[in-house]
């Protein structure tokens, strides 16, 4: 062997403390006399250190469960099949198929049906409730009722959106988004309904009672199967209806604005009875979206067994909290879904894939897998209230020093609105909020405010729909003009203090 | 702060202490106590998963291959002869499974050069997004398998040359030579990024 190469290998093993005492002495002698060898040792040390930069893979909490399930599945199989058996079997099977096909041509169709059952079984293995991992908050459940969307992971990057197309047929979308959209619909609702802390607790407990029922509605597994229980559509209506009935009790006058026709005692009884049934009937019918098929099948999710597993997991969380925090269930948009363009092939399920959206249109009939009495009575109530309540999500961009204004986008139903705020100009509302007891003639000690603390802006946007609903366009314009006049007057008063107030602060939003 | 090498030494010591435990769990399994197998899985799964993760450079495959490894162990544990450590046998199976998968992936690439469902870049996890770790893992995945395996086992998992030679079923001299060549090659690949990585 080349002497240099041998010496280099010795150096590498010296670093690992894997030399005999003679070899070690030899290397140390070489190092004391050769600068080149010392440099080589440094180089090898660096290369060895690269290993320290590699991060370990996060622990897999379900690995053992999956493994034991797989072992159970393997038990029945014979592992010692001689090499010649498959070839002989192939010949035999070919002959049998030829004979059977000749005698009974329909057998292939029946085999195909059997195969479908086997495939369904494969994709139904080890399904886990994804919403449990998403740690649903009250805001999430509330948003689900009012905005039809549920987060699917604890980073809030993936959402499930339920909807109805123009013909009234249900569809769902799984969306992934890089934007963090701020929603505070729940708090807005509490303040719009003018509820105190005790009343809020009542609403909290109503919402909380649905979290558990929601958890088992969306299941996923490591085979990228997504199983959605159609009962989700009913549960959404249920939460909405439950909140409506509670709102009526808690603040009748505000409730009358949401449902002007009111709610009768009979309807209340129907709502309460229906909701109890819905909460306790999860239904065993799921829609399975898998990398190679979409199908509707019954599936019994054993929530008790899962709870037991979760208790085990919680123990692990306590032992190793940091590692488990990284645990996130992610749904990948599989490119193979793209092949589902032919409605015939997917039995009238229709699937569309974009880079960050996966939409599945459901076939007829509409969702009614679990017959719930009284659902038809709730529907018009919910629809009326839905038309009268709108919430917005805000997307506030980063403020750049070079610009004097920011463009705030807000979302309402399918529309995106934008509103430009000049944040270099004085904003009275924000100032008043940040400085209780504001003295307009003594403005030297004012606390600075950030533009997104502007409560006037938020309130104005929230009330915009309210204005449209209860005032005509002329009335709305008139009120805005009055507001602008007030600001104008204030501006003139403040001119002596060399502070400018700009009318644009309440400019009309542009669609 | 404990260096990785010290940590590995501690691990090695604890492994020596645990050989008897492994043996006793295997005996329990052979006597019909199936739960003993679960204990063995619990003890060794993370090391097995990590070897697979770094060797394959693809988190999406880890649990499938690890499952395959433990199913093989389960099927053959009754025939374990207590002549070597359990871990030596376990890591040999792990290494062979990784080689099998890599071979299958190479065959697949011949037939599907563009649409390969197992492309490394297709499945990224939060860990893989960690830039430095990913850069080093990508570099390691460029090494030939025969250099990659001993390098991972030594510089990341902290195995001794003896353990590596048993797991890879080759001479100690070969292990020594391959680790050296692996380090040389890795350094060559990462040379342009050396400053950033070491900072």
Contacts between the chains, C-beta under 8 A, distances in Angstrom:
chain1	res1	chain2	res2	distance
A	8	B	180	6.0
A	8	B	184	7.8
A	9	B	176	5.6
A	9	B	177	5.6
A	9	B	180	4.6
A	11	B	180	7.9
A	12	B	176	7.1
A	12	B	179	6.0
A	12	B	180	3.8
A	12	B	183	6.2
A	13	B	161	7.3
A	13	B	176	5.0
A	13	B	179	7.7
A	13	B	180	7.6
A	16	B	154	6.5
A	16	B	161	7.0
A	16	B	179	7.3
A	18	B	160	7.2
A	18	B	161	4.8
A	18	B	176	7.0
A	43	B	187	6.2
A	44	B	180	7.7
A	44	B	183	5.7
A	44	B	187	8.0
A	46	B	187	6.6
A	46	B	194	7.2
A	46	B	198	7.0
A	47	B	183	3.8
A	47	B	184	7.1
A	47	B	186	5.4
A	47	B	187	4.1
A	48	B	155	5.5
A	48	B	183	6.3
A	49	B	198	7.7
A	50	B	136	5.2
A	50	B	139	7.5
A	50	B	155	7.1
A	50	B	186	5.9
A	50	B	187	7.8
A	50	B	190	6.4
A	50	B	197	7.1
A	51	B	4	7.3
A	51	B	136	7.9
A	51	B	151	7.7
A	51	B	152	7.9
A	51	B	154	7.8
A	51	B	155	3.1
A	51	B	156	4.5
A	52	B	4	4.8
A	53	B	132	5.2
A	53	B	133	6.1
A	53	B	136	4.8
A	53	B	197	6.4
A	54	B	54	6.1
A	54	B	133	5.4
A	54	B	136	5.3
A	54	B	137	5.9
A	54	B	140	7.5
A	54	B	156	5.6
A	55	B	127	5.3
A	55	B	130	5.6
A	55	B	133	4.1
A	56	B	46	7.6
A	56	B	50	5.2
A	56	B	53	7.7
A	56	B	127	7.9
A	57	B	49	5.7
A	57	B	50	5.6
A	57	B	53	4.1
A	57	B	59	6.1
A	57	B	62	6.0
A	57	B	125	7.9
A	57	B	127	6.2
A	58	B	125	7.8
A	58	B	126	7.8
A	58	B	127	6.3
A	59	B	46	6.3
A	60	B	45	7.9
A	60	B	49	6.8
A	60	B	62	7.7
A	60	B	63	5.8
A	63	B	41	7.9
A	63	B	45	5.9
A	63	B	49	7.4
A	63	B	63	6.1
A	63	B	66	6.9
A	63	B	67	7.8
A	64	B	38	6.2
A	64	B	41	5.7
A	64	B	42	6.6
A	64	B	45	7.2
A	66	B	63	6.9
A	66	B	67	6.6
A	67	B	41	6.3
A	67	B	66	7.9
A	67	B	67	5.3
A	67	B	70	5.4
A	67	B	71	7.5
A	68	B	38	6.9
A	70	B	67	5.5
A	70	B	71	6.3
A	71	B	70	7.9
A	71	B	71	6.1
A	71	B	74	5.5
A	74	B	71	5.9
A	74	B	75	7.7
A	79	B	75	6.1
A	222	B	63	6.4
A	326	B	126	6.3
A	328	B	126	7.4
A	332	B	123	7.4
A	335	B	115	7.9
